Amino acid sequence: MAFSVTEFQGQMQFGGARPSLFEVNISNPFNASADDKIRFMCRTAQIPSSTVGVIPVSYFGRPVKFAGNRVFDPWSVTIINDEDFAIRSTLEEWHQNINSVQGNVRLAGAGPEAYKSQGSVIHYGKQGNILREYKFVNLFPSQIAGIELDWANEGIEEFQATFEFDYFTVDNASEFGGAITA
């Protein structure tokens, strides 16, 4: 049968995953004072995406496709800004240590290990169990977006932060799906 609500409901054995049940953790290597606060103030995030590239090779005029390297897209979060600017300040300090505003030099030390860190996004089930935990390896902020100020806007400030990372792993992938490792 082309349309069967009963069959559809039969496939939704657990009632569907909810996009609002998540937590973000980010470790700032220069100032950990807001690391715990980000769990509460990170309003949006994504399960990370990745793409396996395609290498076309022509054979007698016909392209034959082979799998290429995996590429990881930048990961963005939206953060609620409190009047203490705690999270934004520590992210700006992280940026400053990667490349200073005035001197255009890295203050963090010689190598990338000084400014790269780790983070994660944890997706919870409706009963509070961890469905999946995506762990970002060698994470650092590449962009801290502006905050819109507006006399006609009533609300709480938010800003977006975008992070680059080398790769991610998937842990605690529940009993329904396997874990992904590097």
C-alpha positions as CSV (number, residue, x, y, z in Angstrom):
1,M,0.0,0.0,0.0
2,A,1.4,3.4,-0.9
3,F,0.1,5.3,2.1
4,S,-0.3,3.6,5.5
5,V,-0.3,5.5,8.7
6,T,-0.1,2.2,10.7
7,E,3.1,1.2,8.9
8,F,4.5,4.6,9.4
9,Q,3.7,4.5,13.2
10,G,5.2,1.0,13.3
11,Q,8.5,2.4,12.1
12,M,8.5,5.1,14.8
13,Q,9.0,2.7,17.7
14,F,10.5,5.2,20.0
15,G,8.4,8.3,19.1
16,G,11.2,10.1,17.2
17,A,14.3,11.9,18.4
18,R,13.7,15.5,19.7
19,P,16.0,18.3,18.5
20,S,15.7,20.2,21.7
21,L,17.4,17.6,23.9
22,F,21.1,18.4,23.6
23,E,24.0,19.8,25.4
24,V,27.2,21.4,24.1
25,N,30.6,21.3,25.9
26,I,33.6,23.3,24.7
27,S,36.9,23.4,26.5
28,N,38.7,26.8,26.1
29,P,42.5,26.1,26.4
30,F,43.2,29.7,27.6
31,N,40.4,30.5,30.0
32,A,38.1,27.7,31.3
33,S,36.0,30.1,33.5
34,A,33.0,29.9,31.1
35,D,33.4,26.3,30.1
36,D,30.5,25.1,32.4
37,K,28.3,28.1,31.5
38,I,28.2,27.2,27.8
39,R,26.2,24.1,28.6
40,F,23.3,26.3,29.7
41,M,23.7,29.2,27.3
42,C,24.2,27.4,24.0
43,R,20.8,27.6,22.4
44,T,21.4,26.0,19.1
45,A,23.9,23.5,17.7
46,Q,24.1,20.9,15.0
47,I,25.0,17.3,14.8
48,P,28.2,17.7,12.6
49,S,28.2,17.0,8.9
50,S,30.9,15.5,6.8
51,T,31.3,14.8,3.1
52,V,33.2,12.1,1.3
53,G,34.6,13.7,-1.8
54,V,34.3,12.2,-5.3
55,I,37.2,11.7,-7.7
56,P,36.0,11.3,-11.2
57,V,38.3,9.3,-13.6
58,S,37.4,9.2,-17.2
59,Y,37.5,5.9,-19.0
60,F,36.8,6.0,-22.7
61,G,34.9,9.2,-22.2
62,R,32.7,8.0,-19.4
63,P,33.4,9.3,-15.8
64,V,33.9,6.6,-13.3
65,K,33.6,7.9,-9.7
66,F,35.8,6.8,-6.8
67,A,35.5,7.8,-3.2
68,G,37.9,10.6,-2.1
69,N,38.8,12.1,1.2
70,R,36.4,13.0,3.9
71,V,35.9,16.8,4.5
72,F,34.4,18.2,7.7
73,D,32.3,21.3,7.5
74,P,32.6,24.0,10.1
75,W,30.4,23.6,13.2
76,S,28.3,26.5,14.4
77,V,26.5,27.2,17.7
78,T,24.3,30.0,18.8
79,I,25.0,31.3,22.3
80,I,22.8,33.4,24.6
81,N,24.7,36.4,25.8
82,D,24.4,37.4,29.5
83,E,25.4,40.8,30.8
84,D,28.7,39.4,32.2
85,F,29.7,38.6,28.6
86,A,31.5,35.5,30.1
87,I,31.3,33.2,27.2
88,R,31.9,35.9,24.5
89,S,34.9,37.3,26.4
90,T,36.6,33.9,26.7
91,L,36.0,33.2,23.0
92,E,37.4,36.6,22.1
93,E,40.5,35.8,24.3
94,W,40.9,32.5,22.5
95,H,40.8,34.3,19.2
96,Q,43.3,36.9,20.5
97,N,45.7,34.1,21.5
98,I,45.4,32.5,18.1
99,N,46.0,35.7,16.2
100,S,46.3,39.1,18.0
101,V,44.2,42.0,16.8
102,Q,46.9,44.6,16.8
103,G,50.2,42.6,16.3
104,N,48.9,39.9,13.9
105,V,50.9,37.3,15.8
106,R,50.1,34.1,17.7
107,L,50.4,34.6,21.5
108,A,49.6,31.0,22.4
109,G,52.9,29.4,21.7
110,A,54.6,27.8,18.8
111,G,52.3,25.1,17.5
112,P,48.6,24.4,16.9
113,E,48.5,22.1,20.0
114,A,48.5,25.3,22.1
115,Y,45.2,26.7,20.7
116,K,43.3,23.6,19.6
117,S,41.0,21.9,22.1
118,Q,38.0,19.6,22.2
119,G,34.3,19.9,22.4
120,S,31.2,17.8,22.1
121,V,27.5,17.8,21.4
122,I,25.4,15.3,23.3
123,H,22.0,14.3,22.0
124,Y,19.7,13.0,24.7
125,G,16.7,10.7,24.5
126,K,13.3,11.6,26.1
127,Q,14.2,9.6,29.2
128,G,17.5,11.4,29.7
129,N,19.7,8.7,28.2
130,I,22.6,9.6,25.9
131,L,21.6,8.7,22.3
132,R,24.9,9.9,20.7
133,E,27.8,12.0,21.7
134,Y,29.8,13.7,18.9
135,K,33.3,14.6,20.1
136,F,35.3,17.2,18.1
137,V,39.0,16.7,17.9
138,N,41.4,19.8,17.6
139,L,38.6,22.3,17.8
140,F,39.1,26.1,17.6
141,P,36.9,29.1,16.9
142,S,37.2,30.5,13.4
143,Q,34.5,33.1,13.7
144,I,32.7,35.0,16.5
145,A,29.7,36.7,14.9
146,G,28.5,40.2,15.8
147,I,25.6,40.9,18.1
148,E,22.8,42.9,16.6
149,L,21.8,45.9,18.7
150,D,18.4,47.5,18.0
151,W,16.2,50.0,19.8
152,A,13.1,48.4,18.6
153,N,14.1,44.8,19.6
154,E,12.9,43.4,22.9
155,G,14.8,40.2,23.7
156,I,18.0,38.7,24.9
157,E,21.2,39.0,22.9
158,E,22.6,36.0,21.0
159,F,25.6,35.5,18.8
160,Q,26.9,32.7,16.7
161,A,30.3,31.1,17.0
162,T,31.8,28.9,14.3
163,F,34.4,26.3,15.0
164,E,36.8,24.4,12.8
165,F,38.0,20.9,13.8
166,D,40.1,18.1,12.4
167,Y,37.6,15.3,12.8
168,F,34.9,14.0,15.1
169,T,34.2,10.7,16.7
170,V,30.9,9.3,17.9
171,D,30.7,7.7,21.3
172,N,27.9,6.3,23.4
173,A,25.9,5.6,20.2
174,S,23.1,3.9,22.1
175,E,22.1,0.3,21.6
176,F,20.4,1.2,18.3
177,G,23.4,2.3,16.3
178,G,27.1,1.6,16.4
179,A,29.9,3.9,17.5
180,I,32.0,5.7,14.9
181,T,35.7,6.1,15.6
182,A,38.6,7.7,13.7
